[in-house]
Amino acid sequence: MSELGPLHVEPGRPAGLHRRHPGSSLGLVDKAAATAELKKLVAELSVLQNHLYAEAKQSLLVVLQGMDASGKDGTIRRVFTGVNPQGCDVTAFNFPSHGELAHDYLWRCHARCPRRGEIGIWNRSHYEDLVTVWVRGLIDDARRERRLHHVRCFEHMLHDEGTTQLKLFLHISHDEQGRRLQKRLDDPEKRWKFDPSDLVARKQWDEYHEAYEVALTATSTEFSPWYVVPADHKWARDVAVARLLVETLRGMHPEIPPPLEALDGMAVD
């Protein structure tokens, strides 16, 4: 992944969020160039997904994490616009229900893992149980360390069972987040997305970044890598995500099953 290599969190090395620029345009000239490239990538993504669905032997799990307003919803809406809904499943993980809290913290996520032939997209994920709960003081450092170990084992098991994983941290700056949250407040069509708790989390910006630094560093592995995607420019963010998706699916080599030999020469009356 030559162009996207710098986005990769190398296993065993710090994620280094503080040195990654959220406003990077990834070499794209402008929004028009990004739009043109995204269109081509979405078309290829559609073909690759069709092969994955027809093959039905392996699956792809895409994990989207990031601070509030980093663009998780927008990324799903624009990048996956050409994907066949039959072979795609989107799950938004909000606060756990009473029933979910009665199980272990990975239970609700494991239940939403993609089936063979499917692309699963998680808008937030089990990483909320490493990051948010730690920032809120619901678990201490020792318990977080145990959970980091659990997550590595969980993701290794998914890999061994045929689920390729692509974990994306949408990296937004503090200033850009402020602009987007204000826009939500000012626009009646977007105000429904605003949650006052977003402002509480915004005041804990440094604590969240510290928690993400720990989580990404500890769980970016060869079998379940993390990529830090600059998210200040929506058009650059979308192209980066689409590039990563296409390159990941290419690497999976999904193939349409060969037709039955008995079909050769068959005609429909």
Phi, psi and omega per residue, in radians:
M1 nan 1.333 -3.016
S2 -1.054 -0.926 -3.094
E3 -1.231 -0.470 -3.025
L4 -1.817 -0.024 3.132
G5 -0.941 -0.756 3.128
P6 -1.081 -0.311 3.130
L7 -1.420 -0.301 -3.051
H8 -1.287 2.362 2.988
V9 -1.570 1.848 -3.072
E10 -1.172 2.307 3.124
P11 -0.977 2.330 3.115
G12 1.493 -0.014 3.138
R13 -2.121 2.675 -3.128
P14 -1.058 2.528 3.089
A15 -1.115 -0.626 3.062
G16 1.123 0.796 -3.121
L17 -1.029 -0.574 -3.088
H18 -1.133 -0.424 -3.108
R19 -1.774 0.025 3.125
R20 -1.677 2.292 -3.004
H21 -1.571 1.958 -3.124
P22 -1.137 -0.347 -3.101
G23 -1.652 0.188 -3.141
S24 -1.096 2.446 3.091
S25 -1.708 0.061 3.065
L26 1.016 0.536 3.107
G27 1.441 -0.020 3.121
L28 -1.298 2.417 -3.064
V29 -1.175 -0.858 -3.106
D30 -2.846 -3.077 -3.105
K31 -1.121 -0.624 -3.133
A32 -1.110 -0.752 3.126
A33 -1.133 -0.687 3.127
A34 -1.127 -0.729 -3.141
T35 -1.082 -0.719 3.137
A36 -1.150 -0.737 3.134
E37 -1.188 -0.692 -3.137
L38 -1.069 -0.672 3.138
K39 -1.052 -0.744 3.131
K40 -1.185 -0.713 -3.129
L41 -1.158 -0.706 3.123
V42 -1.097 -0.661 3.113
A43 -1.132 -0.742 3.116
E44 -1.207 -0.647 3.100
L45 -1.031 -0.687 3.135
S46 -1.083 -0.739 3.137
V47 -1.165 -0.816 -3.128
L48 -1.094 -0.672 3.118
Q49 -1.152 -0.635 3.102
N50 -1.090 -0.703 3.102
H51 -1.138 -0.729 3.135
L52 -1.076 -0.765 -3.106
Y53 -1.158 -0.738 -3.127
A54 -1.208 -0.664 -3.132
E55 -1.154 -0.767 3.071
A56 0.963 0.679 3.118
K57 -2.057 -0.347 -3.095
Q58 -2.508 2.942 -3.107
S59 -2.442 2.877 3.130
L60 -2.205 2.247 3.082
L61 -1.967 2.113 3.112
V62 -1.887 2.083 -3.134
V63 -1.845 2.164 3.106
L64 -1.944 2.052 3.072
Q65 -2.192 2.804 3.105
G66 2.828 2.907 3.084
M67 -1.159 2.850 3.103
D68 -0.948 2.413 3.105
A69 1.275 0.248 3.114
S70 -1.335 -0.221 3.012
G71 1.874 0.475 -3.140
K72 -1.106 -0.817 3.131
D73 -1.091 -0.806 -3.112
G74 -1.112 -0.654 3.111
T75 -1.093 -0.798 3.124
I76 -1.078 -0.754 -3.075
R77 -1.145 -0.710 -3.030
R78 -1.594 -0.676 -3.073
V79 -1.341 -0.619 -3.079
F80 -1.713 0.384 -3.060
T81 -1.118 -0.491 -3.096
G82 -1.791 0.161 -3.091
V83 -1.455 2.449 3.118
N84 -1.203 2.073 -3.122
P85 -0.994 -0.452 -3.136
Q86 -1.133 -0.454 -3.104
G87 -1.938 0.391 -3.075
C88 -2.455 2.399 3.141
D89 -2.320 2.152 -3.125
V90 -1.885 2.261 3.102
T91 -2.196 2.216 3.038
A92 -1.814 2.028 -3.131
F93 -1.590 1.905 3.093
N94 -1.738 -2.812 3.095
F95 -1.042 2.371 -3.103
P96 -1.133 2.523 3.099
S97 -1.350 3.011 3.101
H98 -1.065 -0.696 3.127
G99 -1.122 -0.706 3.122
E100 -1.183 -0.639 3.129
L101 -1.200 -0.305 3.118
A102 -1.376 -0.114 3.098
H103 -1.969 3.092 3.037
D104 -1.176 2.798 -2.977
Y105 -1.207 -0.302 3.118
L106 -1.599 -0.161 -3.031
W107 -1.026 -0.865 -3.058
R108 -1.187 -0.495 3.117
C109 -1.326 -0.759 -3.133
H110 -1.047 -0.616 -3.136
A111 -1.163 -0.323 -3.108
R112 -1.857 0.201 3.098
C113 -1.120 2.517 -3.080
P114 -1.178 2.538 3.043
R115 -1.317 2.886 3.070
R116 -1.059 2.313 -3.092
G117 1.619 -0.032 -3.001
E118 -2.003 2.641 2.937
I119 -1.792 2.117 3.063
G120 -1.790 2.314 -3.139
I121 -2.082 2.124 3.139
W122 -1.896 2.032 3.029
N123 -1.557 1.719 -2.849
R124 1.248 2.959 -2.960
S125 -2.925 -2.777 3.078
H126 -1.116 -0.224 3.121
Y127 -1.259 -0.289 2.997
E128 -1.102 -0.505 -3.133
D129 -1.464 0.027 2.998
L130 -1.908 -0.614 -3.010
V131 -1.702 -1.130 -3.036
T132 -1.069 -0.769 -3.103
V133 -1.168 -0.508 3.104
W134 -1.280 -0.763 3.128
V135 -1.071 -0.644 -3.123
R136 -1.437 0.005 3.072
G137 1.350 0.331 -3.118
L138 -1.444 -0.347 3.018
I139 -2.357 2.655 3.121
D140 -1.677 -3.123 -3.086
D141 -1.064 -0.706 -3.107
A142 -1.124 -0.734 3.141
R143 -1.220 -0.610 3.076
R144 -1.095 -0.723 3.116
E145 -1.045 -0.710 3.100
R146 -1.108 -0.730 -3.135
R147 -1.173 -0.628 3.072
L148 -1.044 -0.705 3.078
H149 -1.141 -0.773 3.106
H150 -0.989 -0.810 -3.069
V151 -1.133 -0.736 3.089
R152 -1.046 -0.745 3.119
C153 -1.151 -0.748 3.116
F154 -1.035 -0.820 -3.107
E155 -1.237 -0.555 3.074
H156 -1.156 -0.713 3.102
M157 -1.080 -0.769 3.115
L158 -1.035 -0.760 3.115
H159 -1.052 -0.821 -3.116
D160 -1.096 -0.488 -3.113
E161 -1.627 0.152 3.005
G162 1.769 0.231 3.102
T163 -1.833 1.909 3.035
T164 -1.321 2.446 -3.078
Q165 -2.103 2.412 3.100
L166 -2.290 1.880 -3.060
K167 -1.850 2.175 -3.011
L168 -2.124 2.100 3.031
F169 -1.739 1.985 -3.132
L170 -1.442 1.911 -2.944
H171 -1.660 1.817 -3.116
I172 -1.930 2.609 3.111
S173 -1.460 2.806 3.133
H174 -1.076 -0.726 -3.126
D175 -1.150 -0.779 -3.121
E176 -1.170 -0.640 3.075
Q177 -1.058 -0.744 3.119
G178 -1.029 -0.744 -3.141
R179 -1.118 -0.729 -3.100
R180 -1.232 -0.683 3.108
L181 -1.141 -0.669 3.112
Q182 -1.151 -0.658 3.110
K183 -1.098 -0.661 3.081
R184 -1.083 -0.724 -3.138
L185 -1.151 -0.649 -3.038
D186 -1.452 -0.369 -3.064
D187 -1.775 2.008 -3.140
P188 -1.006 -0.491 -3.141
E189 -1.316 -0.290 -3.091
K190 -2.036 -0.106 -3.048
R191 -1.104 -0.455 3.140
W192 -1.080 -0.415 -3.125
K193 -1.421 -0.229 -3.064
F194 -1.414 2.327 3.105
D195 -2.200 2.184 -3.139
P196 -0.936 -0.446 3.120
S197 -1.151 -0.348 3.085
D198 -1.063 -0.590 -3.128
L199 -1.266 -0.550 3.072
V200 -1.146 -0.799 3.124
A201 -1.129 -0.577 3.139
R202 -1.122 -0.629 3.109
K203 -1.213 -0.311 3.131
Q204 -1.840 0.515 -3.075
W205 -0.872 -0.887 -3.084
D206 -1.118 -0.685 3.125
E207 -1.129 -0.704 3.114
Y208 -1.148 -0.726 3.134
H209 -1.155 -0.637 3.069
E210 -1.089 -0.755 -3.129
A211 -1.160 -0.704 3.095
Y212 -1.174 -0.660 3.096
E213 -0.997 -0.794 3.135
V214 -1.140 -0.815 -3.068
A215 -1.156 -0.790 -3.120
L216 -1.164 -0.713 3.139
T217 -1.108 -0.715 -3.052
A218 -1.380 -0.339 -2.995
T219 -2.140 0.136 3.024
S220 -1.499 1.945 -3.053
T221 -2.220 2.984 3.100
E222 -1.088 -0.584 -3.091
F223 -1.597 -0.200 -3.131
S224 -2.642 1.319 -3.002
P225 -1.381 2.681 3.000
W226 -1.822 2.522 2.993
Y227 -2.242 2.349 3.110
V228 -1.734 1.927 -3.036
V229 -1.750 2.090 3.084
P230 -1.071 2.265 -2.954
A231 -2.146 0.127 3.123
D232 -1.175 -0.648 3.064
H233 -1.749 1.963 -3.075
K234 -1.033 -0.672 -3.098
W235 -1.180 -0.620 3.081
A236 -1.253 -0.711 3.109
R237 -1.015 -0.825 -3.081
D238 -1.123 -0.713 3.121
V239 -1.144 -0.735 3.130
A240 -1.055 -0.789 3.141
V241 -1.123 -0.753 3.141
A242 -1.127 -0.707 3.090
R243 -1.050 -0.812 -3.128
L244 -1.087 -0.731 3.125
L245 -1.086 -0.840 -3.100
V246 -1.120 -0.776 -3.133
E247 -1.150 -0.633 3.107
T248 -1.156 -0.781 3.131
L249 -1.177 -0.642 3.049
R250 -1.019 -0.743 -3.127
G251 -1.167 -0.398 3.108
M252 -1.381 -0.327 3.099
H253 0.922 0.891 3.105
P254 -1.197 2.432 -3.089
E255 -2.229 2.413 3.044
I256 -1.197 2.315 -3.136
P257 -1.032 2.511 3.114
P258 -1.163 2.595 3.131
P259 -1.231 2.724 3.086
L260 -1.126 2.398 -3.133
E261 -1.062 -0.511 -3.113
A262 -1.149 -0.223 -3.121
L263 -1.455 -0.279 -3.115
D264 -1.023 2.229 3.111
G265 1.392 -0.050 -3.124
M266 -1.259 2.430 3.137
A267 -2.130 2.569 3.111
V268 -1.674 2.129 -3.126
D269 -1.276 nan nan
